[in-house]
Amino acid sequence: MDDNASDEIAVQLPIDGELDLHTFRPGEMKELIPVYLDECRRRGIFSVRIVHGKGIGNLRRTVHAILEKLPAVAAFRLAGSEEGGWGATLVELRQLDGEESHGS
C-alpha cells in the first residue's frame, strides 16, 4: 500500500524557467520535460535552462532527443561556460498562439 501511494505523490516544482533534473529518474524525463515546458509557456516564460549535468552525456542526449520532438521548442543549445557549459541546455520556446504572455 505504501509503495503505490509513493508513486502517486506529485512533486511540486517551481516554474521559474530553470529545471534541474538531478532529483528525477531518467524514466521520468519523457513526461516531465514537456509538461514543465508547457507550464512555462502558459506563465509567459519562453527561455528555459535545463540542468542535466555533465557526466558521460546520457541524460543530455535524452533531453536533446525529447526537445527535438516538441513543437513548442523553437531552438535549444548547450549553455555557455557562464551558464553551466555542457551541463545545461538553454531552450527557447515558441509563443502561445493567440494569447498574451503573463509574467516576465
GITAPE-V125687 format. One record per pair of residues at least 12 apart in sequence whose ideal C-beta (glycine too) atoms are under 6 Angstrom apart, sorted by the first residue. I is the first residue (numbers start at 1). J is the second residue. D is the distance in whole Angstrom. If there is no record, write none. Layout:
I&J&D ; I&J&D
//
This chain:
15&39&5 ; 15&43&6 ; 17&45&5 ; 17&48&5 ; 18&49&5 ; 19&36&5 ; 19&50&5 ; 20&51&4 ; 21&52&5 ; 29&62&6 ; 33&66&5 ; 34&70&6 ; 37&72&6 ; 41&93&5 ; 41&96&6 ; 43&103&5 ; 44&101&3 ; 44&102&4 ; 44&103&4 ; 45&103&6 ; 46&93&5 ; 48&91&4 ; 49&88&6 ; 49&90&6 ; 50&63&6 ; 50&89&5 ; 51&88&5 ; 53&87&5 ; 54&86&6 ; 54&87&4 ; 63&89&6 ; 72&93&5 ; 72&94&6 ; 73&91&6 ; 74&92&5 ; 74&94&5 ; 75&92&5 ; 76&89&6 ; 76&91&5 ; 77&90&6
//
